[in-house]
Amino acid sequence: MVTISTINWMFVCGLSFCLGGIAVLSFMPLGSDCICPISNPLSKLMGGGEAPGGNGLRVEPAREKRHDHDHTAAAHKMALLVPFRDRFEELLQFVPHITKFLRRQGVAHHIFVLNQVDRYRFNRASLINVGFQFASNVYDYIAMHDVDLLPLNDNLRYEYPSNLGPLHIAGPKLHPKYHYENFVGGILLVRREHFQQMNGMSNQYWGWGLEDDEFFVRIRDAGLRVTRPQDIKTGTNDTFSHIHNRHHRKRDTQKCFNQKEMTRKRDHKTGLDNVQYKILKVHELNVDGVGVTILNILLECDVNKTPWCDCSGNAAAASAVQT
C-alpha cells in the first residue's frame, strides 16, 4: 500500500528533476532560428522578459534609470555596433566612457557588442552586417565603432548623418594612426537606408584590415559621399584616446591562399544579404551601471570561396564543437 509520505517523496523528487531540467536548458546555446531581430527596445532591452524571438530565455533588466533607454521621444536612434573578440579590458573602459560622452550630446543609443565566438579569423565586416540585421528594425542609424578608440572632443557630434552619405567621426586628420584621404575606419555613422543601399559590407575580409577600404568603394559606387566633422580644433594627438596595446594583442595580418589578390578587388558578390551566421545567445551585461547587449555570433565560412578564413585548417572543427 502506498503511503502519503511515499507520495510526497515522489512529488518532491519529480519537481526537483523538472526544475533541474529547466535550469540546464536555460544555459544551452540557442541557434539563429530561435533568436530574431529586435522589434521593441523598451520591452527587450530594458525590462525583464523574454529575449528576442520569444524563445523563453529570460534577460535581466539593466540597472539604470528607465528613461536612459526610453527612446520613444527621440527623432533618431543609434545602434552602436562594436565588433569584438577577446578585448574585455578595453570594453570595460569603452562602455562607461562612450556612454557619458553620448549622454552629454543627448544621443539616443544602445551598445551592441558583436562577440565572434567561432574559431575562424576575425571578421569585423561580417559582424557589423549581423549587428545591423539584429538592430535595424528599431534603430535608424548605426555607429560602426572600434572598441579601442575613445573620443575626447565633445565637438565630435554623433548626429544622424545627412542625406549625402556616412558621417566619418575618426577622419584622417583626427585619427591617431591612419591619415590617408579614403580612410573610413575607426568610427563611421551610417543611415539605415544607406547601409541597405550599399548591401552592407563585404564578408570576404577575414583577418585584420582592408574591409574599410572596400566599404569606401561601396559608398562611392552608391553615389554617396563621406562627410566629416568640421571646425575641430584638436588633432591627431588629442582628439581620441587609442587604448589598443599592439604588444599585448598583435594584429592578425597574415595573408594565405589567394587572399591578397582577392581582397584588393571590389566585392560584388557578398554583403548584408548573404552573411552566414548563427546567434548562439544574447546576453545583457551591466558595466558600471550601463546596460549593454552582447550577441554571441558564430560566423560560417565557405572554405571553397574564402579559404583564408582558416589559414591553419583547424578552425572549422573547433567551431563545430560549439554548435
ZAMARGU-4260 file (C-alpha; in steps of 0.2 Angstrom, whole numbers, plus 5000, padded with zeros to 4 digits):
<rodrens>
0) 5000/5000/5000 | 5007/5017/4995 | 5008/5029/5010 | 5006/5048/5010 | 5024/5050/5014
5) 5029/5040/4999 | 5018/5050/4988 | 5025/5067/4995 | 5043/5060/4992 | 5039/5055/4974
10) 5032/5073/4971 | 5047/5082/4978 | 5059/5071/4968 | 5049/5074/4952 | 5048/5093/4955
15) 5067/5093/4958 | 5070/5084/4942 | 5059/5096/4931 | 5067/5111/4939 | 5085/5104/4936
20) 5080/5101/4918 | 5074/5119/4916 | 5090/5126/4923 | 5100/5115/4911 | 5090/5121/4896
25) 5092/5139/4901 | 5111/5138/4899 | 5111/5129/4882 | 5116/5139/4867 | 5102/5144/4855
30) 5103/5143/4836 | 5099/5158/4825 | 5082/5151/4821 | 5077/5155/4839 | 5085/5172/4841
35) 5077/5185/4829 | 5080/5204/4826 | 5074/5215/4840 | 5057/5224/4837 | 5054/5234/4853
40) 5069/5240/4863 | 5058/5245/4878 | 5052/5228/4882 | 5068/5218/4875 | 5082/5229/4882
45) 5075/5237/4897 | 5063/5226/4907 | 5064/5208/4912 | 5056/5197/4900 | 5060/5186/4885
50) 5075/5188/4874 | 5072/5192/4856 | 5062/5179/4847 | 5051/5174/4861 | 5062/5159/4865
55) 5059/5159/4884 | 5076/5165/4888 | 5075/5177/4902 | 5085/5193/4902 | 5089/5204/4917
60) 5085/5222/4917 | 5099/5234/4916 | 5102/5243/4932 | 5100/5261/4926 | 5086/5273/4926
65) 5072/5269/4915 | 5072/5285/4904 | 5090/5281/4899 | 5084/5268/4886 | 5067/5276/4883
70) 5069/5282/4865 | 5051/5285/4861 | 5053/5304/4861 | 5069/5304/4851 | 5069/5309/4832
75) 5083/5296/4828 | 5090/5281/4837 | 5108/5275/4835 | 5114/5257/4837 | 5132/5257/4842
80) 5139/5242/4835 | 5156/5236/4842 | 5164/5221/4833 | 5173/5211/4847 | 5184/5197/4852
85) 5195/5194/4867 | 5195/5213/4872 | 5187/5213/4889 | 5198/5225/4897 | 5196/5238/4883
90) 5177/5235/4884 | 5177/5239/4902 | 5185/5256/4898 | 5175/5259/4882 | 5157/5257/4889
95) 5157/5270/4903 | 5167/5282/4893 | 5156/5282/4877 | 5140/5282/4887 | 5145/5298/4896
100) 5151/5306/4880 | 5135/5302/4871 | 5124/5307/4886 | 5132/5324/4886 | 5126/5326/4867
105) 5109/5318/4871 | 5111/5305/4858 | 5098/5291/4860 | 5108/5275/4858 | 5111/5257/4864
110) 5128/5247/4864 | 5128/5231/4855 | 5144/5221/4857 | 5146/5209/4842 | 5156/5195/4850
115) 5163/5182/4837 | 5164/5165/4846 | 5169/5154/4831 | 5187/5149/4828 | 5189/5157/4811
120) 5199/5173/4809 | 5191/5189/4815 | 5179/5196/4803 | 5174/5214/4808 | 5163/5217/4792
125) 5153/5202/4794 | 5150/5206/4812 | 5144/5223/4808 | 5132/5215/4795 | 5125/5204/4808
130) 5123/5218/4821 | 5114/5228/4808 | 5102/5214/4804 | 5098/5212/4823 | 5095/5230/4827
135) 5089/5239/4811 | 5071/5236/4814 | 5072/5248/4829 | 5087/5260/4826 | 5088/5271/4811
140) 5107/5273/4810 | 5122/5264/4816 | 5139/5268/4823 | 5152/5256/4817 | 5164/5259/4832
145) 5181/5251/4837 | 5182/5247/4855 | 5199/5254/4857 | 5195/5272/4851 | 5188/5284/4864
150) 5183/5301/4858 | 5189/5315/4869 | 5182/5331/4860 | 5164/5335/4863 | 5163/5344/4846
155) 5163/5326/4838 | 5144/5325/4836 | 5137/5308/4834 | 5122/5315/4825 | 5111/5307/4812
160) 5120/5308/4795 | 5115/5319/4781 | 5107/5313/4765 | 5124/5315/4757 | 5131/5299/4765
165) 5140/5292/4780 | 5147/5303/4794 | 5165/5298/4797 | 5170/5304/4815 | 5188/5297/4815
170) 5194/5306/4800 | 5212/5305/4793 | 5216/5322/4801 | 5210/5317/4818 | 5214/5298/4819
175) 5230/5295/4829 | 5236/5282/4817 | 5228/5282/4799 | 5229/5298/4789 | 5225/5293/4770
180) 5211/5303/4762 | 5200/5287/4759 | 5201/5281/4776 | 5184/5277/4784 | 5188/5266/4798
185) 5188/5268/4817 | 5171/5277/4819 | 5158/5278/4805 | 5140/5283/4806 | 5128/5276/4793
190) 5110/5279/4790 | 5099/5263/4789 | 5094/5266/4771 | 5111/5269/4765 | 5118/5254/4773
195) 5105/5244/4764 | 5108/5253/4748 | 5126/5248/4748 | 5121/5230/4753 | 5131/5232/4769
200) 5150/5227/4770 | 5159/5213/4761 | 5160/5196/4770 | 5177/5191/4762 | 5188/5200/4774
205) 5195/5188/4787 | 5209/5194/4797 | 5214/5212/4800 | 5212/5226/4788 | 5206/5232/4771
210) 5187/5230/4774 | 5185/5248/4777 | 5194/5252/4761 | 5182/5241/4751 | 5167/5249/4760
215) 5174/5266/4754 | 5172/5260/4736 | 5154/5254/4740 | 5150/5272/4747 | 5157/5279/4731
220) 5148/5267/4719 | 5131/5270/4728 | 5133/5289/4723 | 5135/5294/4742 | 5150/5303/4749
225) 5158/5303/4766 | 5156/5319/4777 | 5167/5323/4792 | 5166/5334/4807 | 5170/5352/4804
230) 5180/5366/4814 | 5188/5353/4825 | 5202/5362/4834 | 5211/5346/4841 | 5222/5335/4830
235) 5229/5318/4829 | 5237/5318/4846 | 5222/5324/4857 | 5206/5320/4848 | 5205/5302/4853
240) 5212/5290/4866 | 5219/5275/4857 | 5219/5261/4870 | 5225/5247/4860 | 5241/5238/4866
245) 5249/5232/4850 | 5262/5222/4860 | 5248/5213/4871 | 5237/5210/4856 | 5245/5208/4839
250) 5235/5211/4823 | 5231/5196/4813 | 5239/5202/4797 | 5243/5185/4790 | 5239/5183/4771
255) 5236/5165/4765 | 5230/5156/4749 | 5224/5170/4737 | 5219/5182/4750 | 5230/5196/4745
260) 5224/5196/4727 | 5205/5194/4731 | 5204/5207/4744 | 5211/5220/4734 | 5196/5220/4722
265) 5178/5227/4724 | 5167/5213/4731 | 5151/5212/4721 | 5146/5195/4727 | 5144/5196/4746
270) 5136/5208/4759 | 5122/5211/4770 | 5110/5200/4761 | 5121/5184/4762 | 5131/5184/4778
275) 5131/5167/4785 | 5130/5166/4804 | 5121/5159/4820 | 5117/5170/4835 | 5121/5157/4849
280) 5115/5168/4863 | 5110/5185/4868 | 5117/5192/4885 | 5113/5208/4894 | 5128/5214/4903
285) 5129/5228/4916 | 5145/5238/4915 | 5146/5252/4929 | 5128/5254/4928 | 5126/5254/4909
290) 5116/5241/4901 | 5125/5233/4886 | 5118/5219/4874 | 5131/5206/4869 | 5127/5194/4854
295) 5137/5178/4854 | 5140/5176/4835 | 5146/5161/4826 | 5151/5166/4808 | 5151/5152/4795
300) 5164/5151/4781 | 5164/5143/4764 | 5182/5137/4763 | 5180/5134/4744 | 5176/5153/4742
305) 5187/5161/4755 | 5199/5148/4762 | 5209/5162/4770 | 5196/5162/4784 | 5206/5147/4791
310) 5224/5148/4787 | 5228/5134/4800 | 5215/5122/4793 | 5209/5119/4811 | 5195/5132/4814
315) 5181/5123/4806 | 5182/5108/4818 | 5185/5119/4833 | 5169/5130/4828 | 5158/5114/4826
320) 5161/5109/4844 | 5152/5125/4849 | 5136/5121/4840
</rodrens>
